[in-house]
């Protein structure tokens, strides 16, 4: 019985750690507004460029889904740098 209880709490602890670590990494990324404020010359109404390599090919990676929102990171396809975070209603 003690082993099952220990195993249960171990699994719950690992799940909690995994979920919160993704959330912490996500929150460390700037929002689009913060990215735009920091790099005004790289963001316009029709383009966004990477602050690291100047690449213009940006893609979105869904990090996790929470409630009715998808949490995304926008990455440069050329160098792989994470640029900013966003949420999308689903």
SVG drawing of the C-alpha trace seen along z (x, -y; Angstrom):
<svg xmlns="http://www.w3.org/2000/svg" viewBox="-12 -51 34 53">
<polyline fill="none" stroke="black" stroke-width="0.4" points="0.0,0.0 2.8,-2.4 4.5,-1.8 1.3,-2.6 0.9,-5.8 4.5,-6.8 4.2,-6.0 1.0,-8.0 2.5,-11.1 5.6,-10.7 3.6,-10.7 1.5,-13.7 4.7,-15.5 6.3,-14.9 3.2,-16.0 3.0,-19.2 6.7,-19.9 6.3,-19.3 3.3,-21.5 4.6,-24.3 8.1,-24.3 6.5,-24.7 4.4,-27.6 7.4,-29.3 9.4,-29.0 6.5,-30.4 6.0,-33.4 9.7,-34.2 9.2,-35.1 8.2,-38.6 4.7,-39.3 4.3,-40.7 3.8,-44.2 7.0,-43.9 8.9,-42.5 7.6,-45.4 8.6,-48.0 12.1,-46.5 12.6,-46.1 10.5,-48.8 12.6,-48.7 11.9,-44.9 8.1,-45.1 5.8,-46.8 2.2,-46.3 3.2,-43.7 6.5,-42.1 8.2,-40.8 11.9,-40.1 14.1,-38.1 16.1,-40.2 19.0,-37.7 19.5,-37.0 17.1,-39.4 15.1,-36.5 11.6,-37.1 10.3,-33.6 8.5,-33.3 6.4,-30.3 4.2,-29.5 4.6,-26.6 1.9,-25.7 3.4,-25.1 0.3,-24.0 -3.4,-24.4 -5.0,-25.8 -8.7,-26.2 -10.0,-27.8 -6.6,-29.2 -3.6,-27.9 -0.3,-29.3 2.1,-29.8 5.8,-30.8 6.8,-32.5 10.1,-31.3 12.5,-32.3 12.7,-29.5 16.2,-30.5 18.0,-30.5 15.4,-28.9 15.3,-31.9 12.2,-32.3 10.9,-35.8 7.7,-36.3 4.6,-34.6 1.0,-34.8 -2.4,-33.2 -5.1,-32.2 -8.7,-31.5 -10.0,-28.1"/>
</svg>
